[in-house]
Amino acid sequence: MDDIICGSAAGALGKLIEYPFDTVKVRLQTSSHDVFPDTLSVIKYTVQKEGLITGFYKGVGSPLVGAMLENAVLFVAYNQTYKILDQKMQSLNELSKIVLSGGAAGSCASFVLTPVELVKCKLQVSNIQNPNNTNTILSTIKDVVKGYGVKGLWKGQSSTFYRECIGGCMWFTTYEVLKTHLASITQDKKTKTWHSLFSGAMAGIAFNASTFPIDTVKSLVQIDHHMTITQAIKQTYAKKRGIQGFYRGLGITLIRAAPANAVVFYAYETFSSLFFSKNLPPTI
């Protein structure tokens, strides 16, 4: 229960920080270069046409709940997998346990994230497709279920699974390795607040940098239910200037990933320590 509470609270804080940046990212990923040449053009359009709060936080309800569920699942799955590996496979070194636990955690989280991100992506681009639309989270869910059944909410599951599996490995491993290293080079060998914040920031950057092309394909597949992964790859390559098309929006994503993930890890460990006298599994 402690992992669920602390993970949920940390996830909510991180999502509120990163969401405006995520809106810009999705619009860059799903629009051609002619519509939005760069990040600044998206920001200008959003502020002028939709307003600061309404535009950048369009559809935030779904991912806010999703972030709470995601991080609850991530930390529960990570800690439980680590415990199992520690008990049943003692021959594994610490790094291997962390990598495997991170991958398992990400895989579990993907099943929660897919429907949440599908609704989020559709809402984030809805104002571009129709400036007069009045779509809400509930109406978007109803439209998807009506047209494609409940399973339609899990469109893009395979892409999300691969992204989260790879990303989970990178996320937890980067955090643990960096935090351990920073503590080892301090005089008292203890983890400081800035160690946790910096390691969390780098973990967020590592996650997104390693999985961004997969995320681009996922976004395209989710906003268009008729598009396949193969079609999304071909369209991105053909219409968005080759390989670099898969990285449209990476800059703004890395900028938002650093503070958001710093807050997630720091908040999780702070809440765990304050209210449950608990920490993440032993570091390397």
C-alpha positions as CSV (number, residue, x, y, z in Angstrom):
1,M,0.0,0.0,0.0
2,D,2.9,2.4,0.8
3,D,4.3,2.1,-2.8
4,I,0.8,2.8,-4.2
5,I,0.3,5.9,-2.1
6,C,3.8,7.3,-2.5
7,G,4.0,6.4,-6.2
8,S,0.6,8.0,-6.9
9,A,1.5,11.3,-5.1
10,A,4.9,11.5,-6.9
11,G,3.3,10.7,-10.3
12,A,0.7,13.5,-9.9
13,L,3.3,16.1,-9.0
14,G,5.5,15.1,-11.9
15,K,2.6,15.2,-14.4
16,L,1.6,18.7,-13.5
17,I,5.1,19.9,-14.2
18,E,5.6,18.1,-17.5
19,Y,2.1,18.3,-19.1
20,P,2.5,21.6,-21.0
21,F,5.7,20.4,-22.5
22,D,4.0,17.1,-23.4
23,T,1.3,19.0,-25.3
24,V,3.9,20.7,-27.4
25,K,5.7,17.4,-28.0
26,V,2.6,15.5,-29.2
27,R,1.6,18.4,-31.6
28,L,5.1,18.3,-33.1
29,Q,5.1,14.5,-33.4
30,T,1.7,14.4,-35.1
31,S,1.9,17.5,-37.4
32,S,3.9,18.0,-40.6
33,H,6.8,20.4,-40.8
34,D,4.6,22.8,-42.8
35,V,2.0,23.1,-40.0
36,F,4.5,23.5,-37.2
37,P,8.1,24.1,-38.3
38,D,9.5,24.2,-34.8
39,T,8.8,24.2,-31.1
40,L,8.3,27.9,-30.9
41,S,5.6,27.8,-33.6
42,V,3.6,25.3,-31.5
43,I,3.9,27.5,-28.4
44,K,2.8,30.6,-30.2
45,Y,-0.2,28.9,-31.8
46,T,-1.3,27.4,-28.5
47,V,-1.1,30.6,-26.6
48,Q,-2.8,32.8,-29.3
49,K,-5.5,30.4,-30.3
50,E,-6.3,28.5,-27.2
51,G,-5.0,30.3,-24.2
52,L,-2.2,29.5,-21.7
53,I,-4.0,27.2,-19.3
54,T,-6.7,25.8,-21.6
55,G,-4.3,25.2,-24.5
56,F,-1.4,23.6,-22.6
57,Y,-3.4,21.7,-20.1
58,K,-6.0,20.4,-22.6
59,G,-7.0,16.8,-21.6
60,V,-4.8,16.9,-18.4
61,G,-7.4,15.0,-16.3
62,S,-6.8,11.6,-18.0
63,P,-3.0,11.6,-17.9
64,L,-3.1,13.0,-14.3
65,V,-5.0,10.0,-13.1
66,G,-2.9,7.9,-15.5
67,A,0.4,9.2,-13.9
68,M,-0.9,8.3,-10.5
69,L,-1.7,4.8,-11.6
70,E,1.4,4.5,-13.7
71,N,3.8,5.4,-10.9
72,A,1.9,3.3,-8.4
73,V,2.3,0.3,-10.7
74,L,5.9,1.2,-11.6
75,F,7.1,1.3,-8.0
76,V,5.0,-1.7,-6.8
77,A,6.2,-3.8,-9.7
78,Y,9.8,-2.7,-9.4
79,N,10.1,-3.4,-5.7
80,Q,8.2,-6.7,-5.9
81,T,10.3,-7.9,-8.8
82,Y,13.5,-6.9,-7.1
83,K,12.5,-8.8,-3.9
84,I,11.7,-11.9,-5.9
85,L,15.0,-11.7,-7.8
86,D,16.9,-11.1,-4.6
87,Q,15.4,-14.1,-3.0
88,K,15.2,-16.6,-5.9
89,M,18.2,-15.6,-8.0
90,Q,20.9,-14.6,-5.6
91,S,23.6,-15.2,-8.2
92,L,22.5,-12.1,-10.1
93,N,24.5,-8.9,-9.3
94,E,22.8,-5.7,-8.2
95,L,22.9,-4.1,-11.7
96,S,21.2,-7.1,-13.3
97,K,18.4,-7.1,-10.7
98,I,17.8,-3.4,-11.2
99,V,17.7,-3.7,-15.0
100,L,15.4,-6.7,-15.0
101,S,13.1,-5.1,-12.3
102,G,12.9,-1.9,-14.3
103,G,12.0,-3.7,-17.4
104,A,9.3,-5.7,-15.6
105,A,7.9,-2.5,-14.0
106,G,7.7,-0.7,-17.3
107,S,6.0,-3.7,-19.0
108,C,3.3,-3.8,-16.3
109,A,2.8,0.0,-16.5
110,S,2.2,-0.1,-20.3
111,F,-1.2,-1.7,-19.8
112,V,-2.3,1.2,-17.7
113,L,-0.7,3.8,-19.9
114,T,-2.0,2.9,-23.3
115,P,-5.7,3.9,-22.9
116,V,-4.7,7.0,-20.9
117,E,-2.2,8.2,-23.5
118,L,-4.7,7.4,-26.3
119,V,-7.2,9.8,-24.9
120,K,-4.5,12.3,-24.1
121,C,-3.1,12.3,-27.6
122,K,-6.5,12.7,-29.2
123,L,-7.4,15.6,-27.0
124,Q,-4.1,17.3,-27.5
125,V,-4.4,17.5,-31.3
126,S,-8.2,17.9,-31.4
127,N,-8.1,21.7,-31.4
128,I,-5.7,21.7,-34.4
129,Q,-8.0,19.5,-36.4
130,N,-11.1,21.5,-35.4
131,P,-10.6,24.8,-33.5
132,N,-14.3,24.8,-32.5
133,N,-14.4,21.3,-31.0
134,T,-15.8,20.7,-27.5
135,N,-14.3,17.3,-26.9
136,T,-13.8,16.1,-23.3
137,I,-12.2,13.1,-21.8
138,L,-15.5,11.4,-21.4
139,S,-16.7,12.2,-24.9
140,T,-13.4,11.0,-26.4
141,I,-13.7,7.7,-24.5
142,K,-17.3,7.2,-25.7
143,D,-16.3,7.9,-29.3
144,V,-13.5,5.3,-29.2
145,V,-15.6,2.7,-27.5
146,K,-18.6,3.3,-29.9
147,G,-16.4,3.1,-33.0
148,Y,-13.9,0.3,-32.0
149,G,-15.2,-1.3,-28.8
150,V,-13.4,-1.3,-25.5
151,K,-10.4,-2.9,-27.1
152,G,-10.0,0.3,-29.1
153,L,-8.8,2.1,-26.0
154,W,-5.7,-0.1,-26.1
155,K,-4.7,0.9,-29.7
156,G,-1.0,1.3,-29.7
157,Q,-0.4,-1.2,-26.9
158,S,2.5,-2.9,-28.6
159,S,4.4,0.4,-29.1
160,T,3.7,1.5,-25.5
161,F,4.9,-1.9,-24.3
162,Y,8.2,-1.7,-26.1
163,R,8.7,1.9,-25.0
164,E,8.0,1.2,-21.4
165,C,10.0,-2.0,-21.2
166,I,13.1,-0.4,-22.6
167,G,12.4,2.9,-20.8
168,G,11.8,1.2,-17.5
169,C,15.3,-0.5,-17.7
170,M,16.9,2.9,-18.5
171,W,14.9,4.9,-15.9
172,F,15.6,2.8,-12.8
173,T,19.1,1.8,-13.8
174,T,20.2,5.4,-14.6
175,Y,18.7,6.6,-11.3
176,E,20.3,3.9,-9.1
177,V,23.7,4.0,-10.8
178,L,24.1,7.8,-10.7
179,K,22.7,8.1,-7.1
180,T,25.1,5.4,-5.9
181,H,28.1,7.0,-7.7
182,L,27.3,10.5,-6.4
183,A,27.1,9.2,-2.8
184,S,30.4,7.3,-3.2
185,I,32.3,10.5,-4.1
186,T,31.0,12.6,-1.2
187,Q,33.0,12.8,2.0
188,D,30.5,11.1,4.3
189,K,29.3,8.6,1.6
190,K,25.7,9.5,2.2
191,T,23.0,10.4,-0.4
192,K,22.1,14.1,-0.5
193,T,19.0,15.8,-1.7
194,W,20.6,17.0,-4.9
195,H,21.9,13.5,-5.6
196,S,18.3,12.2,-5.8
197,L,17.1,15.2,-7.8
198,F,20.0,15.1,-10.3
199,S,19.8,11.3,-10.7
200,G,16.0,11.6,-11.3
201,A,16.5,14.3,-13.9
202,M,19.1,12.2,-15.8
203,A,16.8,9.1,-15.5
204,G,14.0,11.0,-17.2
205,I,16.4,12.2,-20.0
206,A,17.7,8.6,-20.5
207,F,14.2,7.2,-20.7
208,N,13.0,9.7,-23.4
209,A,16.2,9.8,-25.4
210,S,16.3,6.0,-25.7
211,T,12.6,5.5,-26.6
212,F,11.6,8.7,-28.5
213,P,11.2,7.1,-32.0
214,I,8.9,4.5,-30.6
215,D,6.9,7.2,-28.8
216,T,6.5,9.1,-32.1
217,V,5.1,6.1,-33.8
218,K,2.8,5.4,-30.9
219,S,1.4,8.9,-31.0
220,L,0.6,8.6,-34.7
221,V,-1.1,5.2,-34.3
222,Q,-3.2,6.4,-31.4
223,I,-4.6,9.6,-33.0
224,D,-5.6,7.7,-36.2
225,H,-7.3,4.3,-35.4
226,H,-6.9,3.2,-39.0
227,M,-3.1,3.6,-39.1
228,T,-0.8,0.7,-38.5
229,I,2.7,0.8,-37.1
230,T,4.2,0.2,-40.5
231,Q,2.2,3.0,-42.0
232,A,3.2,5.4,-39.2
233,I,6.9,4.6,-39.7
234,K,6.6,5.2,-43.5
235,Q,4.6,8.4,-43.1
236,T,7.0,9.8,-40.5
237,Y,10.0,9.0,-42.7
238,A,8.4,10.3,-45.9
239,K,6.6,13.5,-44.7
240,K,8.9,14.6,-41.8
241,R,12.3,14.8,-43.4
242,G,13.6,11.2,-42.9
243,I,15.1,9.9,-39.7
244,Q,15.0,13.2,-38.0
245,G,11.2,13.1,-38.3
246,F,11.2,10.4,-35.6
247,Y,12.8,12.9,-33.2
248,R,10.5,15.9,-33.8
249,G,9.7,17.2,-30.3
250,L,12.7,15.6,-28.6
251,G,14.2,18.9,-27.4
252,I,11.1,20.0,-25.6
253,T,10.6,16.5,-24.2
254,L,14.1,16.4,-22.7
255,I,13.6,19.8,-21.2
256,R,10.4,18.7,-19.4
257,A,11.7,15.3,-18.5
258,A,14.5,16.6,-16.3
259,P,12.5,18.5,-13.7
260,A,9.4,16.2,-13.8
261,N,11.4,13.0,-13.2
262,A,13.6,14.7,-10.6
263,V,10.4,15.5,-8.7
264,V,9.0,12.0,-9.1
265,F,11.9,10.2,-7.6
266,Y,12.6,12.8,-4.9
267,A,8.9,12.9,-3.9
268,Y,8.6,9.1,-3.9
269,E,11.6,8.7,-1.6
270,T,10.7,11.6,0.6
271,F,7.1,10.4,1.1
272,S,8.4,6.8,1.7
273,S,10.9,8.0,4.3
274,L,8.6,10.4,6.1
275,F,5.4,8.3,6.3
276,F,6.6,4.7,5.9
277,S,10.3,4.7,6.9
278,K,10.9,2.9,3.6
279,N,13.4,3.3,0.7
280,L,13.9,1.8,-2.7
281,P,15.8,-1.5,-2.9
282,P,19.5,-1.4,-2.1
283,T,21.6,0.5,-4.6
284,I,24.6,-0.8,-6.5
